[in-house]
Amino acid sequence: MGNWVSFFSSNLIILNHQSPITNHQSSIINHQSSIINYQSPNVMKLSRRKILTSFGVAASTLLLNNCTSRTLSNQPFQINADAQASDIPEVQSVRLGLIPSIEIAPLLVAKSKKLFAKYGMTDVELVPLRSWRNICDRTEIGTKLGKNNQGIDGGHFYSPLPELLNEGLINRHTSKTAMYVLMRLHTHGGYIVVSKRLKPFGIQLKRATFSPWQDIAKLFGKPMNGAIAEIGSNYDLWLRYWLASMDVIPQKSIDILEIPFDQIIPQVKQNKADLLCLDSWHSLQLVEANLADPAIAIGEIWRNYPGEIFAMRADWVDKYPISTQALIQAIMEAQIWCDDPANAQELDTILALSFNDSRNLISQPIKIFAQLFKNSPKQKMRRLKIDSPTSIKYWSNDGISVSYPYKSHDLWFLTEYRRWNDLPDDFETKEIIDAVNREDLWKNAAKAIGVPDTNIPISTSRGIETFFDGFKFDPERPIQQEI
């Protein structure tokens, strides 16, 4: 596998990258958000620049310097044991949709350890769904504020899905569904994995250009294809970024296939997908089935990258602000609990049991996952660098808030989305981000559970972000690269 990784590493020719943004409306709770000085949506174009240096995955541990207005305190703090909802929640029930994955651990912990109930939300239903399309469909339906059990009120989303729903830009959903982003759930955990079919190419080709790479793949029966679970998702954007950094242009040099989660293993077995960008759980499934090896962690491409999010329908949040804050407080407390090394074994057990209980989370049996966590998680998961600097975190990492929803990250996702997808000419990025991102509610909840001011970001921008290929994304001057 070392040769395979070095093959990918040696071909990482450094390239540049881009990003977008959105705006936020005030609603029920006095909302005077600090809005960072974004440039207008007419983002500048930067031609493809190749920097002479190339470096591998090993060197990419030096990946990222996150610039913040201030480094957050790393000092441990005690959650206020008496913390509770600011008042009795207007409603105690809510339906939240989930895609089963390790990334949603804070939601599972908040439910399992009765943290939702602690803050007055005694009837939180976690609804397992099979795809992001299901998440969108059920969110658009909604629960009609508790009167419809076919829909959901919010839950687990990728970026920039809430912004796209907000603007009616999801296929099949032309009507707008007003959304609020409330918090990030994690950083790290995503991987690009490569099929075993391609392993010999790493030994033979090393620094070869992509063209003969693809030709040899065809000699083995099928061309190389990339794959993700949904076009336009965060994993799609990261896979395209990585390929483009090697001067491999998606949909020109290589096709990117959309493969549902439950079809990923069969498709890899049939040699229909070779380069896949997936979450921890689905990456683990491929590795354990001996079908793929990890090529690079997304945390190596962008250290402390913004992970998936907790978002809700705006009408629910606006009508039930106390219930909303109660949900955020419970998930925050769960994030802090998840990051505490003293809780690692119990967290493993909660994940294993949650994934095995079909009534609770997922309909398919997940014996491998339970085995991984119950028996020897570190030994099994080391292949995915679970104990490395790129292992998944939920509350904070390197003195940086993981949970806080930085608007500058919404900007990156929308800018990168625009790089590969069409957005309307009148798509007002700044205004949309400010309308959807409710970082003000995050701050209210953080203060309510006793998070010190030194652990609460003072800026909605995390500053300049540096990627593994040397590209620097500046939220104040968002650059959209050419394809």
N, C-alpha and C positions, 0 to 999 in steps of 0.2 A: 503494500500500500504506500510505502514511502516514495517509491518511484512514481506512482500515480499522482500523489500529491505534488511532487516536485514538477511533474509535467504541467499541471495546471499553474503552479506557482511561477514557473519560468516563462509562461506566456502572458503573465499579467502586465501588459504594457500600459503604462499609466495614462489615464484619460481624465477628462474633466466632467463635472456634473452640475445639476441644477435643482430648482425647487419652486413651489407656489404658496398661497395663503388664503385666509378667510376672515369674516367679521362677525360680531356678536351683538344681538339685541338685548336690551334690558327686559327683564320680565318681572316676576312677582316679588323677588327679594331685591331690594335696592341694589342695582347692578351698575356700578361705575367702574368698569374694568379699565385697567391700564393697558392701553393699546400701543404696541410697539410701532415704530416708524417704518412701515413697510412701503416699498415702492409700488407703484400702480401695477395692475396685472399685465401691462405690456412689458413683460420681462425681456431683458436683453438677451440676444443670441450670442453664443460663444462658439466659434468654429472648433472642430476637433483638434486638440493639441496633443501631440505625443511627447511626453517627457522622455529624455534619453535613458533615464534609469529604469530598470525593471527589478522587482523584488518579489519574493515568494511569500507563502503563507506563514512561514516561520518568522520572517521579518515583520509581518503585519501585526505582531504583538505591540508594535510601537504606534498603533493605528491612529489614535484620535486624541486631539486636545480639545476638550469642550470648553469653550469660553463662556463663562457666566458672569453676571454682574457681581456675583459673590459666590465663593465656595460655601456650600452648606456645611453645617457642623456635622462631624462624624461621631460626636459624643452621644452615647446611648441616653435615652430618656424614658421615663415611665409614663405610660398612658394614664390619664386620669381615671382611676378606678370607679369614680362616681359619674363618669361621663354618661350622658344619655341624650335622647333627642331633646332639642330645645323646647319642645312642648309635646303634647300627645299627638302623634302622627294623625293626619286627617283620615288616612286609610291605613290598614295594617297588612293588606294583601297587594301583591304585584306578581306579574309573570315575566320572567327574564329568559330570553333565549340564549343558548350556548352551543358552540361547536366543541365537542369533547377534545381536550388537549391539556397538557401540563400548564399552559399559559393561563388557564382559568382557575388555578389553585386558590387565589384569594376568594373567589365566589364560593367554591366548594367548602373552604374553611369557615367562611362567614356563616354558611348554612349548618355545617357539621357541628361547630362549636357554639352554635346558638347566639352568634353575635348580632345577626339581624334581629332576633327576638329581644336581645339586650337593649336595643335602641327602639323597641316598640313595633318592629315589623315582624309580626308573629306568623304571617302566612306568605312567605316568599317561595314561589314555585320556580324551580330551575328547569327549564324545558329543553331537553336535548334535541338538536336539529342536525340534519345530515349535511347541510350545505349552507353557504352564505346566501344563496338564492332563497332558501327557506327562511333565513333570518330576515331578508328584505321583504319577502311576501307576508310573513306574519307581522312584521313591524308596520307595514302599510295598512294591514287590516286593523291592528291595534286591538285593545280589549274594550274599546268604547268606554274607557274609564271604569272597567270592572264588569261591564254588561255582556261581554263577548269572550268566550273561552277558546276561540279559534286563533286569536291573535296574541301578540306579546306587547308589553309596554316598553321594552328595550332590552338591553343585555350586552352581549359580547360582539364587538364589531372590529373590523380592520379599518385602517385609514387608507383612503379618504372616503369610506362608505357613507358615514353620516352626512358629509357635505354633498355628496352626489344624490342621496335620498332627499336632502333638503331642497335641492334644485330640480328634482324630477329627472335626473340624468341616468337612472338605472334602466337598462333594457326591460321592457314590459311594464315599467312603472313611470309613465309620463307625468302623472300627477305628483305634486310636491308633498312630501311628508316632513314637516318641520321637526328638526332634530337638535338635541344638545349633546355635546361631548362633555362628560363629567370628570373622567380621570383615565390615566393609562393604567394598565394592569400589570405590565412587566417590562423588562428589557432583556435582551438575549433569549436564546432558546431556539431560534431558527437556524436551519442548515441548508446548504446546497450539497446534495449527495449525488454520486455518480454510479451508474449501474456496473455490475461486475463484468458485463460484456465489454466495457471499454478499458478495463484495467490493463490489458496487454499494450494498448496504444500508448499509455504513459511511458512504458519501458522503451518502446521503439521510436516514438516521435519526438519526445522531449520538447525541443524548441521549434518544432515544425509549425508552419502557418496553418490556419484552420482548413483551407481548401483540401490539401492532401489528407488531413485528419478526417474530413467528411467522406472523401473518396474511399478511404480504407474501411470506414464504417459500412459503406454501401457494399463493399466486397464481402463483408461478413453477413450480408443479407438485407440490412435495412439502414437507412440514413440515421444519423443522430438527431434526436428531437429533445427539446427541453419540455418540461411539463410543470404545471401548477394546478391548483384546485379551481381557481377562478381567474380569468383574465381581468386585469386591472386591480387585483388585490395587492396587498403589501408584498407578498411573496413573489408575485409577478414582477413588481417593480424592482425588487432586489436581484432577481435572476437576470433581468434585462440589464441592470446596471453592471453586474459582474461580467456578463458576456460582452457588453460594449467596451468595458475596460480592456478586454483582450482584442478589441477591434473585430469582434464577432457581432454582426448586426442582426438582431432578432427579426424574423420573418423575411430576411434576405439570405443570410448565411445559414440560418437554422430556424426551424419552425418551433413555436411555443404552443404546445397542446394544452387544452383545458380538460383535465381528467378528474371526475368526481373522486372524493376521498376513498369510497369503497371500491373503486376500480383501479386504484394506483398499483397495488401489488399484481393483479392479473395483467395489467398493461406492461409493467416492467418485465414480467416473466415472458411476455410475447415480444420483447425487444422493441416495443413501440415508444418507449421513453427512456432516456439515458441520463439527462441532467435535470434534477428535480429540486425545487426549492420548497421546503416544507417546515412545519413546526416540529418541535421535539418529539412528540408522540408518533407522528407518521414517519419521521426519519428513523426512529427506533424500530418501528415495525419492519422497515426495509432492511435495516442492518441485521436485526435478529433473524430475518428470513434468509440471510446470506445473499441478498439480491443487490446490495449497494454498499458503498463505503462513503463516509463523509469526505467531501473535498475541502470545504471551508465553512466556518460558522459565520452567520450574518454579523455576529459581534466582532469578527475579525475584519469585515468589510467596513463596519461603522460601529465603533465601540460605544456602548451605552445608547444604542439606537432606540428610538421610540417604538414600543411594542404595541400590542392590540389594546383596545380601549373599552371602557364601559360608557355606553351612551343610551339615551332614552328619548322617547317621543317628547317634543317640547310641550304639547298640550297636557301631558301627564305631570311633567315637572312644574309647569305654571299653575296647575290646579292644586297640586299637593307638594308645596315647597318643604314642609316639615318632614313629610315622608321621604322626600328626595334626599334631604340632608341626613336622615337616619340611615338610608342605604349607603351613602358615601362614607359615613362614619364607620359603619360596620365593615365595609370592604377595606378601608384604610387600616383599621385595627387588625384585620386578617392579613394584610400585606406586611405589616410590621411583624406579626407573629410568624409568617412564612419565612422571613429573612433571618430569624433568630436561630443560630446553629443548634441551640438546645432543643429546638422543636423539630429537627430534621427527621428523626425516626417516626414521630407521630404524623408528620406531614406525609411521609412516604406511605404510611398505612392509610391515611384518609384518602389519598389519591388512588391507591390500589383498590380500596373498598368501593369508592365512588365509581370507578371505572368498571367494576365487576357487577354492581347492582343495577340490573336493567331497569328497575322501577325508578331509580334515582337519576341516572345520567344517560346511559347508552344502551341500545338494544342489542348490540352484538357482544358476544363474550370476549373479554380481553384478558385471557389467561397470561399471555406473555408479560403484559404490563404489571400485573399483580406479582408475578414471579420475580420480575426485575426489582421491584421495590421491597417485597417482603423478604427476599433471601439475601441478595448481595448487590444492592443498587450501585455501589461505587465501582465494584469490579466490572459489572456489565456495562455501565453507562460511561465508563472512562473513554470508550471509543468515540463517544460524542462529546468529549471534553466537558462533561458535566461538572467536574471539579476544577475546571480551568478558570482563568480570568473572564472567559466569555460564558460562564454558567449563568443560568437564569436567575434574575433578581426581581423582586416585586415592589419594594418600597424605595430603596436607595442603593446607589453603588458609586464608589469612588468619590464620595462627597457630593453626588449629584442626585437630585430627586428623580426617581423613576415614575412615581405615581402622579406627579403634577403634570397637567396637560399643557405643555408649552405651545403657544401659538406659532412659534417659529417652526415647530415640527409639522404642524398642519400645513404650513407654507411649503415645506420641502415635499411632502407627499403630493400636494396638488401641482406643484411645478413639475415633479417627475412624472406624474400622471399625464400632464399635458404633453410631455415629451413624446409619449407613445400613443396617446389617444386624443381624439378630437374633443375639444370643449367649445361651447358657443363663444362667439366673438364678444358677446356682452357679459361673459362670466366675470363678475367682479370679485376677484379672489379675496381681497382684503375685507370687503364688506361681508362676504359669506363666512369667512373665518370668525370674524367678530360676532356674527349672528349665532354661530353654532357652538363655539367654544365657551363653556361656562366655567372658566378657571376661578372665577369669583366664588362660585359655590364650593369648589374644592378648598379654597382658603378658609371659608367660613367653617366648614366641617373639620379641617385640620386644627383650627383654634379651639373648637368645641371639645375635641378629645385630648387637648393638652399638648399638641405639637408645639415646641418652642418656636419663637419667631426666627431663630437662627436656622431652623430647618424648613422654613417656608420661603420659596423663591420670591424675590422682590421684582423681578422682571418677567414679562411674558415671553421673552426670547432667551434661549440658552446660549445665544451668541454664535460665533463662527464655528462650524463643524468641519472637521477634517476627516476625509475618507482614506481608505487603505491605498488608493491609487494617487494620492497627493491632492486631489481636488478639495477645494475649500468652499463650502456653501455659506454665504453671508446673507442672513435674512434681510438685511437692509439693502442689499443689492442682489436680489435673486437672479441667477443666470440660468437660462434654459439652453442646454446644449443642443446642437444639431444631432440628428440621428446618423 
